[in-house]
Amino acid sequence: MGVLDVQGDVTEHIVALKRAVSDLGLPYDVCGVKTPKEIGNVSALVIPGGESTTISMLSARYGMDAALLDAAKGMPVFGTCAGLVFLCKEGAKMKNGQKTLGLLDARVVRNAFGRQRDSFETQLNIPVLGNEKYPGVFIRAPAIEKVWGRCKSLCRYGGHVVLARQDNILASAFHPELTQDRRLHEYFLGMI
């Protein structure tokens, strides 16, 4: 399994996934993915948080976007923060004609909770992870204002969807890689 390595929280996701793989006793290797060919060699892929415009631009420049579209037809994909923005079909407050993959039946709003200084942590109710609250780390976070089709909300906060799933695609507005709680990464591993 891999983490898209063009920009963002790559190392943090690799560490979190390695811990989750170890905790579950699974036989997966976890690596950074830097080329379109490498996308085809992994069983699942995380698109990390970072700067969504940069991730979009670099993915297009290096042909990663086409490889991602092809791989996402069946491979589990997990987008966090900027990765969520990159996955959505529609976007508000997008910059400079930013392109998305258009894989998630959802409309995203960039910086839905404010700018960098408005970043925060809160406890979230995520029923698919059990009854214990989950630590949500929101950094210049996007949010989903609308889902349709096969996309389903898994968690809401502040009137917005902050965790959603559509078939083999999982997307969060927050940063699970910045917590010690591995349940969301373990949930993703269960999608393989």
Secondary structure, DSSP 4 states (H G I P E B T S, - for coil): -EEE-SSSSHHHHHHHHHHHHHHHT-----EEE-SHHHHTT-S-EEE-SS-HHHHHHHHHHTTHHHHHHHHTTTS-EEEETHHHHHHEEEEES--TT------EEEEEETTTT-SGGG-EEEEE--GGG-SS-EEEEESS--EEEEE-TT-EEEEEETTEEEEEEETTEEEESS-GGGSS--HHHHHHHTT-
